[in-house]
Amino acid sequence: MPIRNLAELPELMAPNQCLMGIDYGSKHIGLAIADPGFSIASSLAVIERGKLSAVVAELEKHIKNRNVGALIIGLPLTLEGENSAMTQSVRTFASNLDKTIAPNMAFWDERFSTAFIQRELTERADLSRAKRAVAVDKLAAAYILQGALDFLRNSRRQNPQY
């Protein structure tokens, strides 16, 4: 399935399906899940980056276990809104998902998500650097997904057909 416009996703999902957020990092892939009402994003898990087949298998388990109808994938644009090397990696990852498990997907601008989470963990949580590194990816996925949920909620208010 092609990458969709975020506002289209709710129409493409079956009742009671959830959205899953993905933060594709250089070492880990953070996952987050939203409730079926698209209200709240919660951090879910971290998948170690490795062979695509292993990542896809792990992701498929989470999709099935959580009744996921669509994926929101964080797109790391530069400060100017341009593509970067990591942006291309994320697009390739999404293309590979499209070829293997073919879920409905949309991108969400993730600028500042990791920096925000790292700052919050440093200031508010007494975690070692190693524990922060693992927590950052799944919390960044929740931050990305919550941004998308807020967008969808505001879109429905402004355009009731969504």
Salt bridges, closest charged atoms under 4 A:
GLU48 OE2 - HIS28 NE2 3.27
GLU58 OE1 - LYS61 NZ 3.29
GLU58 OE2 - HIS62 NE2 3.44
ASP109 OD2 - ARG111 NH2 2.53
GLU120 OE2 - ARG119 NH2 3.89
GLU120 OE1 - ARG124 NE 2.47
GLU123 OE2 - ARG119 NE 3.99
ASP137 OD2 - HIS28 ND1 3.10
ASP150 OD1 - ARG153 NH2 2.37
